[in-house]
């Protein structure tokens, strides 16, 4: 690594740590506004404990770090389905395209709960209703010589019974790749995002990804800070191997510092399977509350 690369990497890390310590959050912000925006996307990233800001080399970069969209070869599309109990749903679709002037992506996140019981003031039942949150993400990334920048504009829509709301927000990110084995990423999410009349607290995330000499093993680490919440730590690893020539499989695991007071860390794991230009990925995720049990994410991705 050159002296310039070393200095640039150190500068980015120092900037990210400073931003995390500052934790931008006006006093009137709510710590849990639009929580579905912080649930993460893509089984690969989630199986690695959400340590993905530095990795971000596929179409899910539109969420994790739009500067990473430049790693898309040409066209990439993915759909993620979540298996969750208590009538909850959380699904995701993204399409990315590498163009002459950069890379663009459009993503859709849908979250909600069906059959919510409604009660009258006197406690009698009054039927059921559904809650739905949707986010449309429009992302762009560009760069040259190992330094990339990107941004995402968000349109948020929510509906609960006869009430609805629309919000808007922006993410900004950078990614520095001094070599094929090392990448550093920083993203500031939800800059001025408004939802249901409240300001969604901004989140700053910094991530580092390091590959082995043969690039079969990947380890990644992130830190993030949302509003005035505590700093969280993410650690993930991935091992790829060829099960037949030209086709690959991957095993993944991750740790994230837990928001629960009962546990210090939460463990996630998953796997991936490539068949030509198509891959199938799976992630197992623990829930924050024990009564919710665990949840599963599965995604099908095509690259062209």
BELRA-V920087 format. One record per residue. N is the residue number from 1. RES is the residue in one small letter. PSI is psi in whole degrees, 0 to 359 (* if undefined). OMEGA is omega in degrees with one decimal (999 if undefined). NEAR is the number of other C-alpha atoms within 12 Angstrom. Layout:
n = <N & N>
res = <RES & RES>
psi = <PSI & PSI>
omega = <OMEGA & OMEGA>
near = <NEAR & NEAR>
//
This chain:
n = <1 & 2 & 3 & 4 & 5 & 6 & 7 & 8 & 9 & 10 & 11 & 12 & 13 & 14 & 15 & 16 & 17 & 18 & 19 & 20 & 21 & 22 & 23 & 24 & 25 & 26 & 27 & 28 & 29 & 30 & 31 & 32 & 33 & 34 & 35 & 36 & 37 & 38 & 39 & 40 & 41 & 42 & 43 & 44 & 45 & 46 & 47 & 48 & 49 & 50 & 51 & 52 & 53 & 54 & 55 & 56 & 57 & 58 & 59 & 60 & 61 & 62 & 63 & 64 & 65 & 66 & 67 & 68 & 69 & 70 & 71 & 72 & 73 & 74 & 75 & 76 & 77 & 78 & 79 & 80 & 81 & 82 & 83 & 84 & 85 & 86 & 87 & 88 & 89 & 90 & 91 & 92 & 93 & 94 & 95 & 96 & 97 & 98 & 99 & 100 & 101 & 102 & 103 & 104 & 105 & 106 & 107 & 108 & 109 & 110 & 111 & 112 & 113 & 114 & 115 & 116 & 117 & 118 & 119 & 120 & 121 & 122 & 123 & 124 & 125 & 126 & 127 & 128 & 129 & 130 & 131 & 132 & 133 & 134 & 135 & 136 & 137 & 138 & 139 & 140 & 141 & 142 & 143 & 144 & 145 & 146 & 147 & 148 & 149 & 150 & 151 & 152 & 153 & 154 & 155 & 156 & 157 & 158 & 159 & 160 & 161 & 162 & 163 & 164 & 165 & 166 & 167 & 168 & 169 & 170 & 171 & 172 & 173 & 174 & 175 & 176 & 177 & 178 & 179 & 180 & 181 & 182 & 183 & 184 & 185 & 186 & 187 & 188 & 189 & 190 & 191 & 192 & 193 & 194 & 195 & 196 & 197 & 198 & 199 & 200 & 201 & 202 & 203 & 204 & 205 & 206 & 207 & 208 & 209 & 210 & 211 & 212 & 213 & 214 & 215 & 216 & 217 & 218 & 219 & 220 & 221 & 222 & 223 & 224 & 225 & 226 & 227 & 228 & 229 & 230 & 231 & 232 & 233 & 234 & 235 & 236 & 237 & 238 & 239 & 240 & 241 & 242 & 243 & 244 & 245 & 246 & 247 & 248 & 249 & 250 & 251 & 252 & 253 & 254 & 255 & 256 & 257 & 258 & 259 & 260 & 261 & 262 & 263 & 264 & 265 & 266 & 267 & 268 & 269 & 270 & 271 & 272 & 273 & 274 & 275 & 276 & 277 & 278 & 279 & 280 & 281 & 282 & 283 & 284 & 285 & 286 & 287 & 288 & 289 & 290 & 291 & 292 & 293 & 294 & 295 & 296 & 297 & 298 & 299 & 300 & 301 & 302 & 303 & 304>
res = <x & x & x & x & x & x & x & x & x & x & x & x & x & x & x & x & x & x & x & x & x & x & x & x & x & x & x & x & x & x & x & x & x & x & x & x & x & x & x & x & x & x & x & x & x & x & x & x & x & x & x & x & x & x & x & x & x & x & x & x & x & x & x & x & x & x & x & x & x & x & x & x & x & x & x & x & x & x & x & x & x & x & x & x & x & x & x & x & x & x & x & x & x & x & x & x & x & x & x & x & x & x & x & x & x & x & x & x & x & x & x & x & x & x & x & x & x & x & x & x & x & x & x & x & x & x & x & x & x & x & x & x & x & x & x & x & x & x & x & x & x & x & x & x & x & x & x & x & x & x & x & x & x & x & x & x & x & x & x & x & x & x & x & x & x & x & x & x & x & x & x & x & x & x & x & x & x & x & x & x & x & x & x & x & x & x & x & x & x & x & x & x & x & x & x & x & x & x & x & x & x & x & x & x & x & x & x & x & x & x & x & x & x & x & x & x & x & x & x & x & x & x & x & x & x & x & x & x & x & x & x & x & x & x & x & x & x & x & x & x & x & x & x & x & x & x & x & x & x & x & x & x & x & x & x & x & x & x & x & x & x & x & x & x & x & x & x & x & x & x & x & x & x & x & x & x & x & x & x & x & x & x & x & x & x & x & x & x & x & x & x & x & x & x & x & x & x & x & x & x & x & x & x & x>
psi = <135 & 166 & 322 & 316 & 317 & 315 & 318 & 316 & 314 & 321 & 317 & 317 & 316 & 318 & 316 & 316 & 321 & 317 & 319 & 320 & 325 & 319 & 72 & 125 & 107 & 152 & 331 & 354 & 150 & 133 & 338 & 29 & 136 & 58 & 336 & 338 & 340 & 9 & 344 & 159 & 155 & 119 & 327 & 309 & 318 & 324 & 333 & 23 & 17 & 13 & 80 & 358 & 325 & 327 & 293 & 65 & 22 & 190 & 338 & 354 & 336 & 331 & 311 & 317 & 94 & 341 & 336 & 354 & 339 & 347 & 349 & 131 & 309 & 286 & 138 & 137 & 145 & 149 & 130 & 133 & 141 & 134 & 106 & 148 & 185 & 34 & 27 & 153 & 149 & 106 & 162 & 140 & 144 & 145 & 130 & 150 & 126 & 120 & 177 & 330 & 12 & 201 & 140 & 156 & 148 & 131 & 151 & 127 & 129 & 126 & 150 & 180 & 132 & 157 & 47 & 126 & 132 & 135 & 146 & 165 & 333 & 4 & 358 & 148 & 144 & 44 & 198 & 165 & 171 & 147 & 129 & 130 & 136 & 142 & 127 & 122 & 125 & 115 & 152 & 139 & 148 & 171 & 176 & 143 & 31 & 358 & 124 & 150 & 156 & 166 & 157 & 131 & 136 & 137 & 121 & 136 & 136 & 146 & 130 & 106 & 235 & 11 & 141 & 163 & 154 & 138 & 168 & 154 & 173 & 143 & 149 & 140 & 159 & 156 & 129 & 125 & 87 & 339 & 171 & 349 & 348 & 137 & 143 & 133 & 149 & 136 & 140 & 112 & 148 & 57 & 108 & 22 & 128 & 136 & 128 & 40 & 9 & 158 & 121 & 127 & 135 & 150 & 130 & 132 & 140 & 139 & 150 & 135 & 135 & 129 & 153 & 171 & 322 & 0 & 18 & 335 & 132 & 133 & 139 & 149 & 135 & 154 & 147 & 155 & 123 & 119 & 230 & 15 & 167 & 154 & 136 & 150 & 140 & 138 & 131 & 158 & 151 & 136 & 121 & 145 & 153 & 119 & 335 & 156 & 126 & 348 & 141 & 157 & 162 & 143 & 138 & 153 & 156 & 161 & 143 & 137 & 130 & 146 & 347 & 143 & 343 & 330 & 147 & 323 & 158 & 138 & 135 & 159 & 168 & 188 & 163 & 152 & 123 & 133 & 100 & 236 & 8 & 139 & 150 & 126 & 147 & 145 & 139 & 129 & 134 & 153 & 159 & 326 & 137 & 325 & 346 & 355 & 207 & 171 & 163 & 144 & 137 & 139 & 146 & 128 & 136 & 138 & 132 & *>
omega = <-178.7 & 177.4 & 179.1 & 180.0 & 179.5 & -179.4 & -179.6 & 178.5 & 179.7 & 179.9 & 178.8 & 178.8 & -179.9 & 178.2 & -178.1 & 179.2 & 178.1 & 178.0 & 179.3 & 179.9 & -179.7 & 176.7 & -176.9 & 179.5 & 175.5 & -174.6 & -175.6 & -178.9 & 175.8 & -175.5 & -174.4 & 173.3 & 178.8 & -177.0 & -178.9 & 178.0 & -178.4 & -175.7 & 178.2 & -178.9 & 176.3 & 179.6 & 179.7 & -179.2 & -176.3 & 176.5 & 178.8 & 174.6 & -177.9 & 176.6 & -168.2 & -177.8 & 176.1 & -178.8 & 173.1 & -176.1 & 179.3 & -173.9 & 176.9 & 175.4 & 176.0 & 176.1 & -171.0 & -178.8 & -174.7 & 175.4 & -179.9 & 179.4 & 178.9 & 179.9 & 175.5 & -178.3 & 178.9 & 179.1 & 177.8 & 178.6 & -179.1 & 173.7 & 180.0 & 175.7 & 179.8 & 174.7 & -175.9 & -179.9 & 179.4 & 176.1 & 177.9 & 177.5 & 178.9 & -175.3 & -170.6 & 174.2 & 177.2 & 175.9 & 179.9 & -177.3 & 176.2 & -177.2 & -179.3 & -175.3 & -179.4 & 179.9 & -179.8 & 177.7 & 172.0 & -176.0 & 178.2 & 176.1 & 177.4 & -180.0 & 178.3 & 178.1 & 179.7 & 173.0 & 174.7 & -178.3 & 179.7 & -179.4 & 174.1 & 178.8 & -180.0 & 176.6 & 179.7 & -178.4 & -179.7 & 176.3 & -179.0 & 177.7 & -179.8 & 174.7 & 179.8 & 172.3 & 177.1 & 176.3 & 174.0 & -176.9 & 176.4 & -169.0 & 177.8 & 176.4 & 178.0 & 179.2 & -176.7 & 173.5 & 176.9 & 177.7 & -173.3 & 176.4 & 180.0 & 178.4 & 178.7 & 172.4 & -175.5 & 169.6 & -175.2 & 178.2 & -179.0 & 178.3 & 175.6 & -177.1 & 179.0 & 177.4 & 178.3 & -179.6 & 177.2 & 179.8 & -178.4 & 178.2 & -176.7 & 169.5 & 175.2 & -173.1 & 172.0 & 176.3 & -179.2 & -177.0 & -177.7 & 177.2 & 179.9 & -177.8 & -172.9 & 174.9 & 178.2 & -179.4 & 175.5 & 175.8 & 171.6 & -175.1 & 175.2 & 174.5 & 179.0 & -179.1 & 178.6 & -178.1 & -178.1 & 176.8 & -179.2 & 173.5 & 177.0 & -179.7 & 176.8 & 176.9 & 173.3 & -178.8 & 173.4 & -178.6 & 176.9 & 178.3 & -177.3 & 178.6 & 176.4 & -177.0 & 179.2 & 177.5 & 176.0 & -177.0 & -178.7 & 173.5 & -176.1 & 178.4 & 177.7 & 163.6 & 176.4 & 177.1 & 179.5 & 178.0 & 179.9 & 176.3 & 178.7 & 173.4 & 176.8 & -178.7 & 180.0 & 177.2 & -179.1 & 178.9 & 179.0 & 175.1 & 179.6 & 178.1 & 179.4 & 177.5 & 165.8 & -178.8 & 177.7 & 178.5 & -170.4 & 172.4 & -178.5 & 172.6 & -174.7 & 175.1 & -179.1 & 175.9 & 174.2 & 177.6 & -170.2 & 173.6 & 179.9 & 179.2 & -178.2 & -176.1 & 178.7 & -178.8 & 175.0 & -177.2 & 174.0 & 175.5 & -179.0 & -177.5 & 177.7 & -178.9 & 177.7 & 171.0 & -175.4 & -177.9 & -178.4 & 177.4 & 176.1 & -176.1 & -178.3 & 175.1 & 172.5 & -177.1 & 173.3 & 175.9 & -178.4 & 179.1 & -174.8 & -175.8 & 178.2 & -177.8 & -179.5 & 177.2 & -174.7 & 175.8 & 176.3 & -176.4 & 174.2 & -175.1 & 176.2 & 179.9 & -174.1 & 999>
near = <14 & 10 & 10 & 14 & 21 & 19 & 15 & 24 & 33 & 20 & 18 & 30 & 30 & 18 & 23 & 33 & 24 & 21 & 27 & 33 & 25 & 22 & 28 & 29 & 27 & 19 & 14 & 15 & 25 & 24 & 25 & 21 & 26 & 37 & 23 & 28 & 39 & 29 & 29 & 35 & 49 & 51 & 46 & 53 & 53 & 47 & 43 & 47 & 44 & 50 & 48 & 53 & 50 & 47 & 46 & 47 & 36 & 42 & 48 & 49 & 54 & 55 & 54 & 51 & 51 & 51 & 49 & 51 & 47 & 44 & 38 & 33 & 24 & 24 & 26 & 35 & 35 & 38 & 32 & 35 & 29 & 34 & 23 & 26 & 19 & 16 & 20 & 24 & 29 & 37 & 34 & 39 & 34 & 38 & 35 & 40 & 32 & 28 & 19 & 13 & 13 & 28 & 38 & 40 & 42 & 35 & 39 & 33 & 40 & 34 & 34 & 31 & 25 & 23 & 19 & 20 & 18 & 19 & 13 & 11 & 8 & 8 & 9 & 10 & 13 & 14 & 13 & 16 & 21 & 24 & 28 & 32 & 35 & 34 & 39 & 32 & 39 & 36 & 41 & 40 & 43 & 32 & 25 & 19 & 15 & 27 & 28 & 35 & 35 & 39 & 39 & 41 & 32 & 33 & 29 & 34 & 31 & 29 & 24 & 22 & 19 & 11 & 14 & 19 & 24 & 24 & 29 & 30 & 32 & 33 & 38 & 37 & 45 & 46 & 48 & 45 & 38 & 28 & 22 & 22 & 25 & 29 & 43 & 49 & 51 & 52 & 49 & 41 & 40 & 39 & 28 & 26 & 33 & 26 & 33 & 23 & 18 & 23 & 27 & 37 & 35 & 40 & 43 & 43 & 48 & 48 & 46 & 39 & 39 & 32 & 25 & 19 & 12 & 13 & 18 & 21 & 22 & 35 & 35 & 41 & 38 & 44 & 40 & 42 & 36 & 37 & 34 & 26 & 23 & 22 & 27 & 33 & 31 & 38 & 40 & 42 & 39 & 36 & 28 & 25 & 23 & 18 & 14 & 12 & 11 & 13 & 18 & 24 & 28 & 31 & 29 & 38 & 36 & 38 & 34 & 36 & 30 & 23 & 21 & 17 & 12 & 12 & 17 & 15 & 22 & 34 & 30 & 37 & 36 & 35 & 35 & 36 & 32 & 26 & 21 & 18 & 21 & 22 & 30 & 30 & 38 & 37 & 38 & 33 & 38 & 30 & 23 & 23 & 17 & 14 & 12 & 16 & 16 & 23 & 32 & 32 & 37 & 35 & 36 & 28 & 35 & 28 & 26 & 18>
//
